[in-house]
Structures are given as structure tokens and as C-alpha cells.
């Protein structure tokens, strides 16, 4: 094969890391490497709650693809279908038109979308906390509610605007609730009359928060949240959402104009277009990360069901950034091996631990077999984030932001993103029209034929 075409989908932990490993392993000019993604940056999502609270600037967690790669061709747009017969990826460009992206090897790492549930009013009124735009907007919205409440003399309106409900007791929900509660505490210095009115709620259908941390640290997390003034309600979910009310499954109706939805992530619908078995939406792959029956296609990250060979119970790898980044190294090596006709490697990784940053000086960490809390956990947590961020420029920005906050305090001014009223919900923000497997095959063949005709065969 002369100059193989390698296409990687997704600029997240899995996709961008795969591209960087490929650039190291493949001599310049020996292959054409392309990265397909809707945005030309890698989002370091674990720190999004700190962007929502204003502790970090948006640029601190958005690392330019162009600065982190040297010879990868960036293809802007969403991958919406895979034509495995013609070896063509169907890409929906920012203009809305479809375009073909032929491949000889394909690595799928598209990540996931915020999980939806059939709850009346959810898709119209809930705010998301998964994307950079949502984090920036969320901060503006929370501060806007406090400003409007302070300007109102109506007790009912004040209560609605000063109550915030976060759904989801995982990392995103816990960190978002804690970070934004601290933002409200800072803002309340300007609005002393609101201090007794501001209410934050965290609800989850599960019996405990952060179950991955174990019972001891889970209870510690619960205590820290309640010490912050956050009301935590477990074994409860949302029954209905309206513009000024959230109804819970325990029968309570909370006057509220802000519901933040962080109740899990569902795999990208792109995986269903491949036409191979999936496990709850995640594309099933072998231990070598290749798709059974499609030796030229590999899948990693949130949207791939990867066997966990380090587990004794035949489980699958958890959809975390830690695993996606390490799967990327194996995927890149196996892409090279498959081109050169060498045996493929199996993916193996032992979980190194988990970290949770609750802003301020509160943090929790499970490192190998050790449970940490307080300042030791804070040091480990922030050290881990700095090591995981792939850009030295971003690291400098993050450290500078943390230092500025520690020395001068936070800012509680809005940036104007919520001035024209609220945008559509997280469902509309993340919606993309994907193709079904049959349509992907037809569209891929048609686009490829058009491309050949345009270039004279």
C-alpha cells in the first residue's frame, strides 16, 4: 500500500491522542493522516466545572489541534456515517453539505452526547454542562438569575430565580454543583439580601454519590456537599420540568428556573451506522481495538465497548478519559502494525485511580489503593490535571488562573452570553442528523463517485 490514508474521528482524549501517536510512529510523507471533528480544539472536559464557575477561562481548557499536531490534515465537520464497502466516511460539513472522506484505516473516537430521558419539559428547559459553550453560558445564566432576583421585589420570583437543581451524582454533577455554589457565594457578597434565598439541590436516582470512589470517600463527598449548603437527595429523579418549576419523583414541586442536566452520557449515534454489533450503543471491538469483520476499522473511547483484560469478570473498560488516552496509544500502534502486516497488540490497562475537585480547597482522590481528602487530595487532583493536559500553553494558563484566583479572588461579572434570553436546550445544542447503516452505504458510494467524476476518475 503506497501512502495509506488514515482517518481519525474525534478531537477528544482518544482521537487527538491517536493522531499524535501516529505522527510519532509514521515517518513524514509515509501516510496521509486526517482528523475529522466539528471543532479544531481538544476540550479538557474534567475542568469544565471550573470554567462554569469562572475559576478558569475557556481558552485554558480548549487546546488547539493545529498547535498539537504537525502534519495532520484537519477536516471540519461531523462524521455522520461510515460506508465500510467503499471505505468512505460521510462528513457533514459546517455548511450542512455532505462530503466523502476515503480511508484505508479508520479510527472511531467520536465520544458521546448528553443522555436524554423521556421526561416532560426536559428537552425544552434543561441546561447541559458537557460542552465549552454550555459551560460559559451556564455561568452567565446563573449570575443573570441572581441579578434579576436582586432587582425583583416579588418573593415568588426571587425564590424561582435563586433555586438551582443539578441532576446527576457523578463527577460532572458533583463538581458542577460545588463550583457553581461557590460562584453564588461570591456573588452574594454583592447581594446580601439573597444569601438566605439561594438554594442548590443535587438529585440522583442512585443510592449514593460518586460510587466509583467507594463508600468512605463517597460519604466524605456527601458531607462536603452538605457543608457547602447543597441539599443532596438520593433515590429520586425528575418527573417534570417547566419554565418555573421542577417536579421530583418524590412528589416535591420546587420553584426553579434552572435545571442542570448531567445524568450520564450516551455513545455517539455514529457507531450504529457502521452496521456491526453494539452494546447499549457502544461499538463492540476486540481486545486489539479492531471491529470484528472490519480489520481496517478501530474504535476507542466512550463510544467503544472494549474488553477489560485486567478485570476478572469479563467486564468492559469504563468510558473515562484515562482509558481513552491509553487506548489511543494501542490503536495508533495497531494501525501501523496492520499496514505493515505485523501482529496486533491487545489493550491492557490497570485503573490508576480517580480524582474529584470540588473547588476551593476541597478535593477527593483515590490513587491506586490510597484514599485522600483535603489538601493532599487537592495537590494530587490538580497535579493530575496538569499532567493530563497535553498543551504547555494550556498548563500555563491553568496555573495562572488558579494563582490569580488565590491571590485576588473571583470575578462575578457576566460576559453577555445570556443577554438575549436562554438558547435552546442541551438536546438541540448537541443534535446532529446521523445516517442509518443503509443510508451511509448509499451516501458514501454516491459522494465517492461524485468526487471521482469531479477529479476525472
Secondary structure by P-SEA (a helix, b strand, c coil): ccbbbbbbccccccaaaaaaaaaaccccccbbbbbbccccbbbcccaaaaaaaccccccccbbbccccccbbbbbbcccccccccccbbbbbccccbbbbbbbcbbbbccccccccccccccccbbbbcccaaaaaaaaaaaaaaaaaaaacccaaaaaaaabbbbccccaaaaaaaaaaaaaaaaaaaacccccccbbbbbbbccccccccccaaaaaaaaaaaaaacbbbbccccccccccccccccccccccccbbbbccccccccccccccccccccbbbbcccccccccccccccccccccccccccccccccccaaaaaaaaaaaaaaaaaaaaccbbbbbbbcccbbbbbcccccccccccccccccaaaaaaaaaaaaaacccaaaaaaaaaaaaaaacbbbbcccccccccccccccccccccccccaaaaaaaaaaaaaaaaaaacc
